[in-house]
Amino acid sequence: MCGRFAIFSSVQQIKKIADRLKQIQKFQPTYNAVPGSYYPVISKNGWGTVLQEMRWGLVPFWAKDTKIGNKLINARAETITEKPSFKYAYKKRRCLIPVNGFYEWDQQRQPYFAKLEDEDLFFLAGIWEAWQKTENELQTFTILTQKATQPLANVHHRMPIVLNELTKDNWLNVRNNIADFFGKNEKLLIYPVSKAVNNPQNDGAELIRSIV
């Protein structure tokens, strides 16, 4: 699964692949992004590629209220075409979640930080939804996960789908079947970090420093 990530690159760095900005000129960088808060997301609409903030935790358009988003922070890629919560967004509303890295925990609840060896900023595959049962529209997203590959499989059995320069464009433009995005992710660098990240109130660069 993916329950925390870090995003501290600037808007200028992220928007290099976005045609325009919407509802975001700057955001608060974080080393401990948690579900239920708003983060930069790149999506596609009739106007082009858009960078905006969305809330983490998918709320399907048919949901009676927003509480369901607390349970839908991840979507299993293997069953995404079958689940009512995800299948509609998968077909039409894909997105990219910019990250500098993400966290996973082993069975002893030791956190590990995972990032790309060659790039500071990369993208996770996501889907998004627009929910409007009140005056204001709520836009939310979830992160797709797959069976973990090495070296992360030594830590946890699930991991987010990491996209490269080619696959991120195919994903955003709704090309290819979901299985085509399962990658080996050999370039992931993984190391243990402080358990301070377990507390969602903690934030700062010290959270992503190796403790070995």
C-alpha positions as CSV (number, residue, x, y, z in Angstrom):
1,M,0.0,0.0,0.0
2,C,1.0,3.6,0.1
3,G,-0.1,5.6,3.2
4,R,2.5,8.4,3.2
5,F,4.7,10.2,0.8
6,A,6.9,13.3,0.5
7,I,6.5,16.1,-2.0
8,F,8.8,19.1,-1.5
9,S,9.7,20.1,-5.1
10,S,8.5,23.5,-6.1
11,V,5.4,24.3,-8.2
12,Q,7.9,25.4,-10.9
13,Q,9.5,22.0,-11.1
14,I,6.1,20.1,-11.1
15,K,4.4,22.3,-13.7
16,K,7.0,21.5,-16.4
17,I,4.6,18.9,-17.7
18,A,1.4,20.8,-17.1
19,D,-0.1,23.2,-19.7
20,R,-1.7,25.4,-17.1
21,L,-2.4,25.8,-13.4
22,K,-5.7,25.7,-11.7
23,Q,-6.4,26.6,-8.1
24,I,-2.7,26.4,-7.2
25,Q,0.1,28.9,-7.4
26,K,2.1,27.4,-4.5
27,F,1.6,24.7,-1.9
28,Q,3.0,23.8,1.4
29,P,5.8,21.3,0.8
30,T,5.7,18.2,3.1
31,Y,7.9,15.3,4.0
32,N,5.0,13.5,5.6
33,A,1.9,13.7,3.3
34,V,-1.1,12.1,5.0
35,P,-4.5,11.0,3.7
36,G,-7.3,13.6,4.1
37,S,-5.2,16.6,3.1
38,Y,-4.7,18.4,-0.2
39,Y,-1.7,17.8,-2.5
40,P,-0.7,18.7,-6.1
41,V,-2.2,16.4,-8.7
42,I,-1.8,16.5,-12.5
43,S,-4.9,15.6,-14.6
44,K,-6.2,16.0,-18.1
45,N,-9.3,17.8,-19.2
46,G,-10.7,19.6,-22.3
47,W,-8.3,22.5,-21.6
48,G,-5.2,20.4,-21.5
49,T,-2.9,19.1,-18.7
50,V,-3.8,20.7,-15.4
51,L,-1.9,21.0,-12.1
52,Q,-4.2,21.6,-9.1
53,E,-4.7,20.5,-5.5
54,M,-7.0,17.6,-4.7
55,R,-7.7,15.8,-1.4
56,W,-6.2,12.4,-0.9
57,G,-8.9,9.7,-0.4
58,L,-11.2,9.0,-3.3
59,V,-14.9,9.9,-2.9
60,P,-16.8,8.3,-5.8
61,F,-19.4,10.5,-7.6
62,W,-22.2,8.2,-6.3
63,A,-21.2,8.3,-2.7
64,K,-23.8,9.6,-0.2
65,D,-21.1,11.4,1.9
66,T,-17.4,12.0,1.9
67,K,-16.5,9.6,4.8
68,I,-15.8,6.8,2.3
69,G,-12.7,8.6,1.2
70,N,-11.0,7.6,4.4
71,K,-11.0,4.0,3.2
72,L,-10.1,4.7,-0.4
73,I,-6.6,6.1,-0.2
74,N,-5.3,3.2,-2.4
75,A,-6.7,1.2,-5.2
76,R,-5.5,-2.3,-6.1
77,A,-4.5,-2.2,-9.7
78,E,-5.3,-5.9,-10.2
79,T,-9.0,-5.4,-9.5
80,I,-9.5,-1.7,-10.5
81,T,-11.7,-2.5,-13.5
82,E,-14.1,-4.5,-11.3
83,K,-14.6,-2.3,-8.2
84,P,-17.5,0.2,-8.4
85,S,-15.5,2.7,-6.4
86,F,-12.7,2.8,-9.0
87,K,-13.8,1.5,-12.4
88,Y,-15.4,4.6,-13.7
89,A,-12.5,6.9,-12.8
90,Y,-10.0,4.4,-14.3
91,K,-11.7,4.7,-17.7
92,K,-11.8,8.5,-17.9
93,R,-10.1,10.2,-14.9
94,R,-6.5,9.2,-14.5
95,C,-3.9,11.4,-12.8
96,L,-0.3,11.7,-11.8
97,I,0.7,12.3,-8.2
98,P,4.1,14.1,-8.0
99,V,6.3,12.8,-5.3
100,N,9.9,12.9,-4.2
101,G,9.5,9.6,-2.5
102,F,7.1,7.4,-0.5
103,Y,7.1,5.4,2.7
104,E,6.5,1.7,3.4
105,W,6.6,-0.2,6.7
106,D,7.9,-3.7,7.4
107,Q,6.2,-6.2,9.8
108,Q,8.0,-4.6,12.8
109,R,6.5,-1.2,11.8
110,Q,9.9,0.1,10.8
111,P,9.4,2.8,8.2
112,Y,11.5,2.8,5.0
113,F,11.8,5.6,2.5
114,A,11.8,4.8,-1.3
115,K,12.9,7.2,-4.0
116,L,14.4,7.0,-7.5
117,E,18.2,6.8,-7.6
118,D,18.4,9.1,-10.7
119,E,15.6,11.6,-10.3
120,D,14.4,13.8,-7.4
121,L,10.9,14.1,-8.7
122,F,8.8,11.3,-10.1
123,F,5.1,10.3,-10.4
124,L,2.7,7.7,-9.0
125,A,-0.3,6.5,-10.9
126,G,-3.6,7.7,-9.6
127,I,-7.3,8.2,-10.5
128,W,-9.5,11.1,-9.4
129,E,-13.1,11.9,-8.9
130,A,-15.4,14.9,-8.6
131,W,-18.1,14.7,-6.0
132,Q,-20.8,17.3,-5.7
133,K,-23.6,16.8,-3.3
134,T,-23.2,20.3,-1.8
135,E,-22.6,23.7,-3.2
136,N,-18.9,23.2,-3.7
137,E,-17.4,20.4,-5.8
138,L,-14.9,18.2,-4.0
139,Q,-12.1,16.7,-6.1
140,T,-10.3,13.7,-4.6
141,F,-7.7,11.1,-5.7
142,T,-6.3,7.7,-4.8
143,I,-3.0,6.0,-5.5
144,L,-2.8,2.8,-7.5
145,T,-0.9,-0.1,-5.9
146,Q,0.5,-3.4,-7.3
147,K,2.4,-6.4,-5.9
148,A,5.7,-5.2,-4.7
149,T,8.8,-5.8,-6.8
150,Q,12.4,-6.0,-5.6
151,P,14.0,-4.4,-3.8
152,L,10.8,-3.1,-2.0
153,A,9.3,-6.6,-1.7
154,N,11.8,-7.3,1.1
155,V,10.0,-4.6,3.1
156,H,6.3,-4.8,2.1
157,H,4.1,-6.9,-0.2
158,R,2.4,-3.9,-1.9
159,M,3.8,-0.7,-3.4
160,P,2.5,2.2,-5.6
161,I,2.8,2.1,-9.3
162,V,5.8,4.2,-10.2
163,L,5.7,5.9,-13.7
164,N,8.6,6.8,-15.9
165,E,8.8,9.4,-18.7
166,L,7.1,7.2,-21.2
167,T,4.5,5.5,-19.0
168,K,3.4,8.7,-17.3
169,D,2.2,10.1,-20.6
170,N,0.4,6.9,-21.6
171,W,-1.3,6.7,-18.2
172,L,-2.4,10.3,-18.2
173,N,-3.8,10.0,-21.8
174,V,-5.7,6.9,-20.9
175,R,-3.7,4.6,-23.1
176,N,-2.9,0.9,-22.5
177,N,-4.4,-1.6,-20.1
178,I,-3.5,-1.5,-16.5
179,A,-1.2,-4.5,-16.6
180,D,1.1,-2.6,-19.0
181,F,2.0,-0.2,-16.2
182,F,3.3,-2.9,-13.8
183,G,7.0,-2.2,-13.5
184,K,10.1,-3.7,-12.0
185,N,11.3,-0.4,-10.5
186,E,14.9,-1.5,-10.3
187,K,16.1,2.1,-9.8
188,L,14.3,2.5,-6.5
189,L,16.6,3.3,-3.6
190,I,15.2,2.1,-0.2
191,Y,16.5,2.7,3.3
192,P,15.2,2.8,6.9
193,V,14.2,6.1,8.4
194,S,13.1,7.5,11.8
195,K,9.9,6.2,13.3
196,A,9.0,9.8,13.9
197,V,7.3,9.6,10.5
198,N,4.7,7.4,12.2
199,N,3.3,10.5,13.8
200,P,1.4,12.5,11.1
201,Q,2.0,15.7,13.0
202,N,5.8,15.4,12.4
203,D,7.2,17.0,9.3
204,G,10.7,18.0,8.1
205,A,13.7,16.9,6.1
206,E,15.0,14.7,9.0
207,L,12.1,12.3,8.3
208,I,13.7,11.1,5.0
209,R,17.3,10.7,6.3
210,S,18.7,7.2,6.6
211,I,19.2,5.9,10.1
212,V,21.9,3.4,9.0
